[in-house]
Amino acid sequence: MKTITATILRQKKSTGEKITCLTAYDASFASIVDESGIDVILVGDSLGMVIQGQASTLPVTIEDMVYHTRCVARGIHRALLIADLPFLSYSTKERALDSAGKLIAAGAAMVKLEGGSELIIEIIQYLGQWGIPVCGHLGLLPQSVHKLGGYRIQGQEPVQAEMIFNSAQQLENAGADLLVLECIPAQLASRISAALTIPTIGIGAGQDCDGQVLVLYDMLGITPGKRPRFVRDFFAGQNSVSAAINAFIREVKSGTFPGRERE
């Protein structure tokens, strides 16, 4: 199968084919996810919670991300590999370049950062000058959980919704290749997805995004504690991890997941 690139993801958007994405943190799971035919694998800083047992993503370091990115890269041959820039690893343009360079050297094809501030815009432009592809992230920003007052839906108020919409356009104009939309109203995600030429990947953002992402441990039902309402246990009723992943891919591609009932 052909190796997935940012160009191929844009083609999928233009043809209306849904993009599939799951997280992975080690070579073994990465291999299973990759062989299933997933489009994108994300080494998320969510590893702080599901791997390290932290209360948030904030303690994750660039060294943690480099280690797990290197592990995941060894397990995949086809999917586009994206790695998160962790908290404070992109506080300046220069630091962002250093951090992103380490993740690219570890095997990532793209890096992801959160927010839509003026600094983030400048960083995306700066990384682009060095040939580093970037995925943006708007809506619920886990690295800003203290500022946001917890894990809650963003963009419900008209003013905030307009800010998110404008930020999405600014991220695209700055050179972002992809955009994750997390926990925003489905109507807003749909509007953003229609307005942009780059693909949008939703998580808790309705079914009209160009693709969907879930944390692997969440969709396998092995994350302890209460799972977000937009998560579904795809392992239930299956006889293997591969079957669960294939079910996720099949339902995203067909538009069955997430479905209107999860908006």
N, C-alpha and C positions, 0 to 999 in steps of 0.2 A: 504494500500500500504506500501511496505517496506521502512523504513527510509534510506535515501541516505547517504552513507559514502564515504570517499576517495577511499576505495577499490572498491566500486561499480562504481565510476567514471572511475577508471582505466579499469575495465571490459568493460565499455561502449566504451572506446577508442579502446580496443583490438578487439571488435566486430564491430567497425565502426559506432556505434550508436551515433549520435550527442548529445552533452550535452547542456542543456538550462539553462540560468541564467538571472535573472532580479534583479534590486535593489529594496529595500523596506526600509522604515524608520519608520513605525508605525505598530501597531498590526492589524488594519483593512485592509490595503492594503496587509500586509504580509499574512493574512488569505486567501484573495482572490487568491493571487499568489500561495500560497502553495496548496490550494485545486484544482488548475488548473493542478497540476502534474508537476510543474517546478522542475528541478533537484537541482538547487543551488539558494539561495537568498543571495545577497550581501548587507550588510549595508555599503554603500560607503560613503567616506568623501565628495562625490558629494552632500551630504545633505547641505553642506555649501552654495552651489549655488542654488539648487532647493527648499530647505526648508528655509534656513536662508536669502537668497537673497544676499549672498556675491559675490564678483567679481571672487573669486577663492576658492579652497579648503583649502588654507593656514591658515585661521583663525580658522578652526575647531579644537577643543580640545579633549583630551582623555575623559573628562567628557561628552562632547557632544556625543561621540561615544558610551560610556557605556550606557548613557540614551537611545539612539535610539536602540542599540542592545538589551537591556532589553525589550523594547517595542515590537520589532519585534519577539523576541524569544517567547513571550507570544502568538503570533498569528500563529505559525507554528507547524506542527507535523511530517512532512515528509522530507522536503527539507534540504539539507546541508546548515547550516548558517555560512557565512564568514563575518568577520568584518574588516574594514580597520584600520590599525594603522595610526593615523593622523600625520601631519607634526611635526617633532622634537620629537615625542613620542618614537622613537627608535634610538636616537642619540648615545647611548652606548648599550652594551649588557645587562647591568644591568637594564637600563631604559626600554629597549625593553621587558625584562622579566616582569617587573612590569606592563607595559602597556598591554602586551598580557594577563597576568594573570587576569587583570581587565575585559577584553573583554570575556575571557573564562568563568569567574565567572558570567558574565552577560547573558550568554547563547550561545555564539559563539562556533562553533565546529572547527573553523580554523581562523587564522588571515592573513591579506594580507599586504605586504609592497612593496615599490617601489625601483627599481634599482638593479644593479649587481656589486657594488663595493666590495672591499675586506671586508669592514666592514659588508655589507649586508650578504655576504657569512658566515662570522663568527657568525652573529646573527641567521641566519637560523640553523646553526649547534648547537648553544647554546640553542635555543628554543626547538630544537629536543631532546636535552638531558633532558629537563624537560617535554617531552611528548606533546609539543604544535605543532600541524600541521600548516604548513605555505604555503600560496599561494604567489608566486612571481609576479612581474609586470615589464615588459620591453617594450621598445618603447617610446611612448609619456608618460612622467611621469608628471602628473598634479602638484605634489608637487615641481617639479623642473622647473615650467613654466618660471620663470624669467631667470634661467640659460640657458634654451633651446631657449629663445627668442620668446616665444609664443606657441600657440597650432598649431603645424605643424607636418607633417609626418616625422618620423624618419627612418633612415636606407636606405635612397635612394642612398647615396654614398657607394661604395664598402667597404671602410675601416670601416665606421660606421656599415654597415650591418654585417661585420665579427665580430665586437665587440659584437653586440647584439646576434649573433649566439653563440659565445663562452660563453657569459654570461649566456645564456639559459642552456647550458650544465653544467656550473659551479653551477647554482642554483639547478639543478636536483641532481648533485653529492653531494651538501651540504645537501640534504634531503628535498627540497621543494616537496610538494605533488601535486601542481597545478601551472599553469603559465598563467597569463593574458598577451596577446600581444595586445598593443594598437597603432593604426595608424602607422603601418609599411607596406611596400609593400607586396602584397599577395604572391609573389614568395618567399620572405624571411620567411613569416609566415608558408608557406607550407613546406619549408625546415626544419624549426625548429620543426614543428609538427611531421614530419617523423623521425627526429633524436632522439626525446625524448621518454621515456617510460611513463612519466607522461602526463596527458592531458593538452592541451592548450585551452584557452578560448579567442576568438578574439573579438575585438571591432574596427571596421575600419581596419581589417587585412585580409580581404578576406574570402572565403568560405572553405578553406582547413584546418582551425583550427579544433580541436576536438569538439569545442562548440562555442556558441555565447552569449555575454552579451550586454544588453542595459540598460540605465537608464530608470526606469519605467515611469517617467514623460515625457521623450523624446518619447518613443514608444506609449504613449497615446496622444501625440500631445498637451500637456498642459504646456510645458516649454516655457516661454516667450523668444522672440528674435529669432535669426537665429539658426536653428539646424544644427549639422554637416552633411555633405553629406552622411555619412554612416547610418544615422538614417532614419527609416521609421515610419510613423504614422499608427500604426496598428488599431487604434480606428476608423479611417475613414471607413465608410460603415458598422460598427458594431453597435449593439444596447445595448451593455453593456461592462463594463471593463473586465469581465470574458471572453467574446467572443473575445475581442482584445488580451488578453493574450493567449487564446487558439490558435488564429491565428498565433501568434508569435511562439509558441511551435511547431505547425504543420509545419510551413515553415522552421524552423531551422532543425527539425527532417528529413524533406524531402530533405533538401539541397537547397530549393528555396530561402531562405534568408541566407546570404546577396545577393548572385548572383554575377555573373561576372561583371555586369554593375556597381556595387558599389565598385569595386576595384580600 
